[in-house]
Amino acid sequence: MDQKDDRSLKQYRSKQLYERAFFFKRLAIGAADPKFATKLQALVDEYEKEAARAKLEIKQPGGPRETAAAHGTPECRAG
């Protein structure tokens, strides 16, 4: 895979994570149960953090490469 494709994939991944964060944020705002809203907000924070990390990786391509599993992203969690 060339560098341009790798960058495009990272941009897509970052955008996807931000979209998921936005989705969960809207759910949290509309949730009638405060406990459920709190759990959703935790997901929002996780997705936003991971999206920011992905965006930073695009800007600093020479940094160390770590897998998503090492960060405990939501996709890696069961349940």
C-alpha positions as CSV (number, residue, x, y, z in Angstrom):
1,M,0.0,0.0,0.0
2,D,1.4,3.4,-0.9
3,Q,1.5,6.4,1.4
4,K,-1.4,8.1,-0.3
5,D,-3.7,5.2,0.2
6,D,-2.6,4.8,3.8
7,R,-3.3,8.5,4.4
8,S,-6.7,8.2,2.8
9,L,-7.6,5.2,5.0
10,K,-6.5,7.1,8.1
11,Q,-8.6,10.1,7.1
12,Y,-11.6,7.8,6.5
13,R,-11.1,6.2,9.8
14,S,-10.9,9.5,11.7
15,K,-14.1,10.7,9.9
16,Q,-15.9,7.5,10.8
17,L,-14.9,7.8,14.5
18,Y,-16.1,11.4,14.6
19,E,-19.4,10.4,13.0
20,R,-19.9,7.6,15.6
21,A,-19.2,10.1,18.4
22,F,-21.8,12.5,17.0
23,F,-24.3,9.6,16.7
24,F,-23.8,8.6,20.3
25,K,-23.9,12.2,21.5
26,R,-27.3,12.7,19.9
27,L,-28.5,9.5,21.6
28,A,-27.2,10.7,24.9
29,I,-29.0,14.0,24.6
30,G,-32.2,12.3,23.8
31,A,-32.0,9.5,26.3
32,A,-34.7,9.7,29.0
33,D,-32.7,7.6,31.5
34,P,-29.8,9.6,33.0
35,K,-27.7,6.4,33.7
36,F,-28.0,5.4,30.1
37,A,-27.1,8.9,29.0
38,T,-24.0,8.7,31.1
39,K,-22.9,5.4,29.5
40,L,-23.5,6.9,26.1
41,Q,-21.5,9.9,26.9
42,A,-18.6,7.6,27.9
43,L,-18.8,6.1,24.4
44,V,-18.8,9.7,22.9
45,D,-15.6,10.5,24.8
46,E,-13.9,7.3,23.7
47,Y,-14.8,7.8,20.1
48,E,-13.7,11.5,20.1
49,K,-10.4,10.5,21.8
50,E,-9.7,7.8,19.2
51,A,-10.7,10.1,16.3
52,A,-8.3,12.8,17.6
53,R,-5.6,10.2,17.9
54,A,-6.2,9.1,14.3
55,K,-6.2,12.7,13.1
56,L,-2.9,13.3,14.9
57,E,-1.5,10.2,13.2
58,I,-2.3,11.7,9.8
59,K,-0.4,14.9,10.6
60,Q,2.6,13.0,12.1
61,P,3.1,10.0,9.9
62,G,6.6,9.2,11.2
63,G,5.5,8.4,14.7
64,P,5.4,4.9,16.2
65,R,2.7,2.7,14.9
66,E,0.4,1.2,17.5
67,T,-2.6,-1.0,16.8
68,A,-6.2,0.0,17.8
69,A,-6.3,-3.1,20.1
70,A,-3.5,-1.6,22.2
71,H,-5.7,1.4,22.9
72,G,-8.8,-0.4,23.7
73,T,-11.0,1.2,21.1
74,P,-14.7,0.5,21.2
75,E,-14.5,-1.9,18.3
76,C,-12.2,-4.1,20.3
77,R,-14.5,-4.4,23.3
78,A,-17.1,-7.1,23.6
79,G,-20.7,-6.3,24.5
